[in-house]
Protein backbone atom coordinates (compact mmCIF):
# COMPACT_ATOMS: atom_id res chain seq x y z
CA UNK A 1 0.00 0.00 0.00
CA UNK A 2 1.51 3.30 -1.09
CA UNK A 3 -0.60 5.99 0.58
CA UNK A 4 -0.72 7.66 3.98
CA UNK A 5 -3.74 7.58 6.27
CA UNK A 6 -4.35 10.52 8.65
CA UNK A 7 -7.30 10.62 11.04
CA UNK A 8 -8.74 13.44 13.14
CA UNK A 9 -10.49 12.41 16.34
CA UNK A 10 -12.02 14.05 19.40
CA UNK A 11 -15.33 15.10 20.87
CA UNK A 12 -18.05 17.01 19.11
CA UNK A 13 -17.38 20.70 18.56
CA UNK A 14 -13.57 20.49 18.79
CA UNK A 15 -12.79 21.62 15.22
CA UNK A 16 -11.89 18.33 13.51
CA UNK A 17 -13.47 19.26 10.19
CA UNK A 18 -11.71 22.63 10.12
CA UNK A 19 -8.29 21.12 10.79
CA UNK A 20 -8.85 18.29 8.31
CA UNK A 21 -9.67 20.84 5.62
CA UNK A 22 -6.63 23.00 6.46
CA UNK A 23 -4.34 19.97 6.26
CA UNK A 24 -5.90 18.85 2.97
CA UNK A 25 -5.40 22.31 1.47
CA UNK A 26 -1.74 22.37 2.54
CA UNK A 27 -1.00 18.87 1.23
CA UNK A 28 -2.68 19.63 -2.08
CA UNK A 29 -0.45 22.68 -2.37
CA UNK A 30 2.53 20.39 -1.78
CA UNK A 31 1.52 18.35 -4.82
CA UNK A 32 -0.07 15.35 -3.11
CA UNK A 33 -3.32 13.73 -4.15
CA UNK A 34 -5.58 14.16 -1.13
CA UNK A 35 -8.85 12.40 -0.33
CA UNK A 36 -10.75 14.27 2.38
CA UNK A 37 -13.48 12.11 3.88
CA UNK A 38 -15.49 11.51 7.05
CA UNK A 39 -17.39 8.98 9.15
CA UNK A 40 -20.15 8.13 9.45
CA UNK A 41 -21.83 8.67 6.12
CA UNK A 42 -19.37 9.39 3.29
CA UNK A 43 -20.75 6.64 1.05
CA UNK A 44 -24.25 6.11 -0.30
CA UNK A 45 -24.86 3.21 2.07
CA UNK A 46 -23.14 5.06 4.89
CA UNK A 47 -25.45 8.05 4.50
CA UNK A 48 -28.42 5.80 5.27
CA UNK A 49 -26.70 4.44 8.38
CA UNK A 50 -25.73 7.96 9.45
CA UNK A 51 -29.36 9.06 9.38
CA UNK A 52 -30.36 6.13 11.57
CA UNK A 53 -27.70 6.61 14.25
CA UNK A 54 -27.75 10.43 14.40
CA UNK A 55 -31.34 11.47 13.68
CA UNK A 56 -33.09 12.27 16.98
CA UNK A 57 -36.27 10.84 15.46
CA UNK A 58 -34.68 7.38 15.62
CA UNK A 59 -35.26 7.52 19.36
CA UNK A 60 -34.07 4.71 21.58
CA UNK A 61 -31.76 2.26 19.83
CA UNK A 62 -30.06 -0.77 21.29
CA UNK A 63 -26.43 0.13 22.04
CA UNK A 64 -25.39 -3.10 20.32
CA UNK A 65 -27.42 -2.24 17.24
CA UNK A 66 -25.92 1.25 17.24
CA UNK A 67 -22.43 -0.23 17.48
CA UNK A 68 -23.02 -2.60 14.57
CA UNK A 69 -24.40 0.21 12.39
CA UNK A 70 -21.33 2.33 13.04
CA UNK A 71 -19.09 -0.68 12.36
CA UNK A 72 -20.91 -1.39 9.09
CA UNK A 73 -20.43 2.21 8.01
CA UNK A 74 -16.70 1.95 8.72
CA UNK A 75 -16.38 -1.37 6.89
CA UNK A 76 -17.97 0.01 3.74
CA UNK A 77 -16.10 3.32 4.01
CA UNK A 78 -12.75 1.52 4.09
CA UNK A 79 -13.82 -0.72 1.21
CA UNK A 80 -15.20 2.02 -1.04
CA UNK A 81 -13.19 5.14 -0.17
CA UNK A 82 -10.13 4.62 2.01
CA UNK A 83 -8.40 1.53 0.60
CA UNK A 84 -8.74 2.43 -3.08
CA UNK A 85 -7.24 5.86 -2.38
CA UNK A 86 -4.37 4.46 -0.33
CA UNK A 87 -3.62 1.85 -2.99
CA UNK A 88 -3.15 4.52 -5.64
CA UNK A 89 -0.83 6.52 -3.36
CA UNK A 90 -3.11 9.25 -2.06
CA UNK A 91 -3.06 10.88 1.35
CA UNK A 92 -6.39 10.03 2.98
CA UNK A 93 -7.61 12.41 5.69
CA UNK A 94 -10.64 11.18 7.62
CA UNK A 95 -12.77 13.08 10.12
CA UNK A 96 -13.32 10.20 12.59
CA UNK A 97 -12.44 6.52 12.36
CA UNK A 98 -12.23 3.53 14.70
CA UNK A 99 -11.36 5.50 17.85
CA UNK A 100 -14.78 7.16 17.76
CA UNK A 101 -16.45 3.75 17.92
CA UNK A 102 -14.24 2.69 20.82
CA UNK A 103 -14.86 5.97 22.66
CA UNK A 104 -18.58 6.52 22.13
CA UNK A 105 -19.97 3.01 21.84
CA UNK A 106 -17.36 1.22 23.93
CA UNK A 107 -16.75 3.64 26.79
CA UNK A 108 -19.69 5.98 26.23
CA UNK A 109 -22.35 3.26 26.03
CA UNK A 110 -20.39 1.18 28.58
CA UNK A 111 -20.13 -1.90 26.40
CA UNK A 112 -17.37 -4.51 26.56
CA UNK A 113 -14.27 -2.66 25.37
CA UNK A 114 -12.42 -5.71 24.05
CA UNK A 115 -15.47 -6.94 22.14
CA UNK A 116 -16.07 -3.52 20.59
CA UNK A 117 -12.45 -3.24 19.52
CA UNK A 118 -12.54 -6.72 18.03
CA UNK A 119 -15.62 -5.80 15.98
CA UNK A 120 -14.12 -2.47 14.88
CA UNK A 121 -10.77 -3.92 13.81
CA UNK A 122 -12.40 -6.78 11.92
CA UNK A 123 -14.82 -4.39 10.19
CA UNK A 124 -11.97 -2.20 8.95
CA UNK A 125 -9.67 -5.04 7.96
CA UNK A 126 -7.25 -4.11 10.76
CA UNK A 127 -6.26 -0.98 8.85
CA UNK A 128 -4.52 1.45 11.22
CA UNK A 129 -3.88 5.15 10.59
CA UNK A 130 -0.32 6.37 10.14
CA UNK A 131 -1.28 9.25 12.45
CA UNK A 132 -4.29 10.10 14.59
CA UNK A 133 -4.63 13.75 15.58
CA UNK A 134 -6.66 13.97 18.77
CA UNK A 135 -8.16 17.40 19.48
CA UNK A 136 -8.90 17.34 23.18
CA UNK A 137 -11.54 19.44 24.91
CA UNK A 138 -13.75 19.20 27.97
CA UNK A 139 -17.23 18.29 26.63
CA UNK A 140 -18.67 21.05 28.79
CA UNK A 141 -16.93 23.48 26.43
CA UNK A 142 -17.62 21.55 23.23
CA UNK A 143 -20.73 19.46 22.79
CA UNK A 144 -22.59 21.47 25.44
CA UNK A 145 -22.45 24.51 23.16
CA UNK A 146 -24.14 22.83 20.18
CA UNK A 147 -27.54 24.48 19.65
CA UNK A 148 -29.30 21.66 17.83
CA UNK A 149 -27.65 18.41 18.97
CA UNK A 150 -28.05 15.24 16.98
CA UNK A 151 -29.00 11.95 18.61
CA UNK A 152 -25.49 11.19 19.89
CA UNK A 153 -24.59 14.76 20.79
CA UNK A 154 -27.69 14.86 22.98
CA UNK A 155 -26.97 11.55 24.73
CA UNK A 156 -25.86 13.17 28.00
CA UNK A 157 -22.73 14.76 29.40
CA UNK A 158 -21.64 11.60 31.24
CA UNK A 159 -21.38 9.70 27.96
CA UNK A 160 -19.24 12.44 26.43
CA UNK A 161 -16.96 12.57 29.48
CA UNK A 162 -16.40 8.81 29.26
CA UNK A 163 -15.70 9.14 25.56
CA UNK A 164 -13.12 11.86 26.17
CA UNK A 165 -11.33 9.71 28.74
CA UNK A 166 -11.22 6.83 26.28
CA UNK A 167 -9.83 8.99 23.48
CA UNK A 168 -7.00 10.05 25.80
CA UNK A 169 -6.40 6.47 26.94
CA UNK A 170 -6.10 5.28 23.33
CA UNK A 171 -3.56 8.00 22.60
CA UNK A 172 -1.58 7.18 25.75
CA UNK A 173 -1.19 3.53 24.80
CA UNK A 174 0.33 4.32 21.38
CA UNK A 175 1.96 7.78 21.51
CA UNK A 176 4.09 7.12 18.42
CA UNK A 177 0.99 7.21 16.24
CA UNK A 178 -0.91 10.02 17.98
CA UNK A 179 -0.66 13.78 18.19
CA UNK A 180 -2.73 15.17 21.07
CA UNK A 181 -3.48 18.89 20.94
CA UNK A 182 -5.71 21.15 23.06
CA UNK A 183 -8.65 22.01 20.82
CA UNK A 184 -9.02 25.60 21.97
CA UNK A 185 -5.49 26.57 20.98
CA UNK A 186 -5.30 29.10 18.13
CA UNK A 187 -6.46 27.46 14.89
CA UNK A 188 -3.27 28.29 13.01
CA UNK A 189 -1.08 26.98 15.83
CA UNK A 190 -2.91 23.66 15.72
CA UNK A 191 -2.61 23.52 11.93
CA UNK A 192 1.14 24.23 12.12
CA UNK A 193 1.68 21.44 14.66
CA UNK A 194 -0.26 19.01 12.50
CA UNK A 195 1.66 19.99 9.37
CA UNK A 196 4.98 19.50 11.15
CA UNK A 197 4.04 15.99 12.28
CA UNK A 198 2.60 14.99 8.90
CA UNK A 199 5.65 16.36 7.08
CA UNK A 200 7.88 14.15 9.23
CA UNK A 201 5.81 11.11 8.23
CA UNK A 202 5.96 11.97 4.55
CA UNK A 203 9.73 12.51 4.63
CA UNK A 204 10.56 9.48 6.74
CA UNK A 205 12.77 6.85 5.07
CA UNK A 206 10.27 4.24 6.26
CA UNK A 207 7.31 6.28 5.11
CA UNK A 208 5.29 5.49 2.04
CA UNK A 209 5.39 8.93 0.43
CA UNK A 210 8.13 11.48 -0.15
C-alpha positions as CSV (number, residue, x, y, z in Angstrom):
1,X,0.0,0.0,0.0
2,X,1.5,3.3,-1.1
3,X,-0.6,6.0,0.6
4,X,-0.7,7.7,4.0
5,X,-3.7,7.6,6.3
6,X,-4.3,10.5,8.6
7,X,-7.3,10.6,11.0
8,X,-8.7,13.4,13.1
9,X,-10.5,12.4,16.3
10,X,-12.0,14.0,19.4
11,X,-15.3,15.1,20.9
12,X,-18.1,17.0,19.1
13,X,-17.4,20.7,18.6
14,X,-13.6,20.5,18.8
15,X,-12.8,21.6,15.2
16,X,-11.9,18.3,13.5
17,X,-13.5,19.3,10.2
18,X,-11.7,22.6,10.1
19,X,-8.3,21.1,10.8
20,X,-8.8,18.3,8.3
21,X,-9.7,20.8,5.6
22,X,-6.6,23.0,6.5
23,X,-4.3,20.0,6.3
24,X,-5.9,18.9,3.0
25,X,-5.4,22.3,1.5
26,X,-1.7,22.4,2.5
27,X,-1.0,18.9,1.2
28,X,-2.7,19.6,-2.1
29,X,-0.5,22.7,-2.4
30,X,2.5,20.4,-1.8
31,X,1.5,18.3,-4.8
32,X,-0.1,15.4,-3.1
33,X,-3.3,13.7,-4.2
34,X,-5.6,14.2,-1.1
35,X,-8.8,12.4,-0.3
36,X,-10.8,14.3,2.4
37,X,-13.5,12.1,3.9
38,X,-15.5,11.5,7.1
39,X,-17.4,9.0,9.1
40,X,-20.1,8.1,9.4
41,X,-21.8,8.7,6.1
42,X,-19.4,9.4,3.3
43,X,-20.8,6.6,1.1
44,X,-24.2,6.1,-0.3
45,X,-24.9,3.2,2.1
46,X,-23.1,5.1,4.9
47,X,-25.4,8.1,4.5
48,X,-28.4,5.8,5.3
49,X,-26.7,4.4,8.4
50,X,-25.7,8.0,9.5
51,X,-29.4,9.1,9.4
52,X,-30.4,6.1,11.6
53,X,-27.7,6.6,14.3
54,X,-27.7,10.4,14.4
55,X,-31.3,11.5,13.7
56,X,-33.1,12.3,17.0
57,X,-36.3,10.8,15.5
58,X,-34.7,7.4,15.6
59,X,-35.3,7.5,19.4
60,X,-34.1,4.7,21.6
61,X,-31.8,2.3,19.8
62,X,-30.1,-0.8,21.3
63,X,-26.4,0.1,22.0
64,X,-25.4,-3.1,20.3
65,X,-27.4,-2.2,17.2
66,X,-25.9,1.2,17.2
67,X,-22.4,-0.2,17.5
68,X,-23.0,-2.6,14.6
69,X,-24.4,0.2,12.4
70,X,-21.3,2.3,13.0
71,X,-19.1,-0.7,12.4
72,X,-20.9,-1.4,9.1
73,X,-20.4,2.2,8.0
74,X,-16.7,1.9,8.7
75,X,-16.4,-1.4,6.9
76,X,-18.0,0.0,3.7
77,X,-16.1,3.3,4.0
78,X,-12.8,1.5,4.1
79,X,-13.8,-0.7,1.2
80,X,-15.2,2.0,-1.0
81,X,-13.2,5.1,-0.2
82,X,-10.1,4.6,2.0
83,X,-8.4,1.5,0.6
84,X,-8.7,2.4,-3.1
85,X,-7.2,5.9,-2.4
86,X,-4.4,4.5,-0.3
87,X,-3.6,1.8,-3.0
88,X,-3.1,4.5,-5.6
89,X,-0.8,6.5,-3.4
90,X,-3.1,9.3,-2.1
91,X,-3.1,10.9,1.4
92,X,-6.4,10.0,3.0
93,X,-7.6,12.4,5.7
94,X,-10.6,11.2,7.6
95,X,-12.8,13.1,10.1
96,X,-13.3,10.2,12.6
97,X,-12.4,6.5,12.4
98,X,-12.2,3.5,14.7
99,X,-11.4,5.5,17.8
100,X,-14.8,7.2,17.8
101,X,-16.5,3.8,17.9
102,X,-14.2,2.7,20.8
103,X,-14.9,6.0,22.7
104,X,-18.6,6.5,22.1
105,X,-20.0,3.0,21.8
106,X,-17.4,1.2,23.9
107,X,-16.7,3.6,26.8
108,X,-19.7,6.0,26.2
109,X,-22.4,3.3,26.0
110,X,-20.4,1.2,28.6
111,X,-20.1,-1.9,26.4
112,X,-17.4,-4.5,26.6
113,X,-14.3,-2.7,25.4
114,X,-12.4,-5.7,24.0
115,X,-15.5,-6.9,22.1
116,X,-16.1,-3.5,20.6
117,X,-12.4,-3.2,19.5
118,X,-12.5,-6.7,18.0
119,X,-15.6,-5.8,16.0
120,X,-14.1,-2.5,14.9
121,X,-10.8,-3.9,13.8
122,X,-12.4,-6.8,11.9
123,X,-14.8,-4.4,10.2
124,X,-12.0,-2.2,9.0
125,X,-9.7,-5.0,8.0
126,X,-7.2,-4.1,10.8
127,X,-6.3,-1.0,8.9
128,X,-4.5,1.4,11.2
129,X,-3.9,5.2,10.6
130,X,-0.3,6.4,10.1
131,X,-1.3,9.2,12.5
132,X,-4.3,10.1,14.6
133,X,-4.6,13.7,15.6
134,X,-6.7,14.0,18.8
135,X,-8.2,17.4,19.5
136,X,-8.9,17.3,23.2
137,X,-11.5,19.4,24.9
138,X,-13.8,19.2,28.0
139,X,-17.2,18.3,26.6
140,X,-18.7,21.0,28.8
141,X,-16.9,23.5,26.4
142,X,-17.6,21.6,23.2
143,X,-20.7,19.5,22.8
144,X,-22.6,21.5,25.4
145,X,-22.4,24.5,23.2
146,X,-24.1,22.8,20.2
147,X,-27.5,24.5,19.6
148,X,-29.3,21.7,17.8
149,X,-27.6,18.4,19.0
150,X,-28.1,15.2,17.0
151,X,-29.0,11.9,18.6
152,X,-25.5,11.2,19.9
153,X,-24.6,14.8,20.8
154,X,-27.7,14.9,23.0
155,X,-27.0,11.6,24.7
156,X,-25.9,13.2,28.0
157,X,-22.7,14.8,29.4
158,X,-21.6,11.6,31.2
159,X,-21.4,9.7,28.0
160,X,-19.2,12.4,26.4
161,X,-17.0,12.6,29.5
162,X,-16.4,8.8,29.3
163,X,-15.7,9.1,25.6
164,X,-13.1,11.9,26.2
165,X,-11.3,9.7,28.7
166,X,-11.2,6.8,26.3
167,X,-9.8,9.0,23.5
168,X,-7.0,10.1,25.8
169,X,-6.4,6.5,26.9
170,X,-6.1,5.3,23.3
171,X,-3.6,8.0,22.6
172,X,-1.6,7.2,25.7
173,X,-1.2,3.5,24.8
174,X,0.3,4.3,21.4
175,X,2.0,7.8,21.5
176,X,4.1,7.1,18.4
177,X,1.0,7.2,16.2
178,X,-0.9,10.0,18.0
179,X,-0.7,13.8,18.2
180,X,-2.7,15.2,21.1
181,X,-3.5,18.9,20.9
182,X,-5.7,21.1,23.1
183,X,-8.6,22.0,20.8
184,X,-9.0,25.6,22.0
185,X,-5.5,26.6,21.0
186,X,-5.3,29.1,18.1
187,X,-6.5,27.5,14.9
188,X,-3.3,28.3,13.0
189,X,-1.1,27.0,15.8
190,X,-2.9,23.7,15.7
191,X,-2.6,23.5,11.9
192,X,1.1,24.2,12.1
193,X,1.7,21.4,14.7
194,X,-0.3,19.0,12.5
195,X,1.7,20.0,9.4
196,X,5.0,19.5,11.2
197,X,4.0,16.0,12.3
198,X,2.6,15.0,8.9
199,X,5.7,16.4,7.1
200,X,7.9,14.1,9.2
201,X,5.8,11.1,8.2
202,X,6.0,12.0,4.5
203,X,9.7,12.5,4.6
204,X,10.6,9.5,6.7
205,X,12.8,6.8,5.1
206,X,10.3,4.2,6.3
207,X,7.3,6.3,5.1
208,X,5.3,5.5,2.0
209,X,5.4,8.9,0.4
210,X,8.1,11.5,-0.2
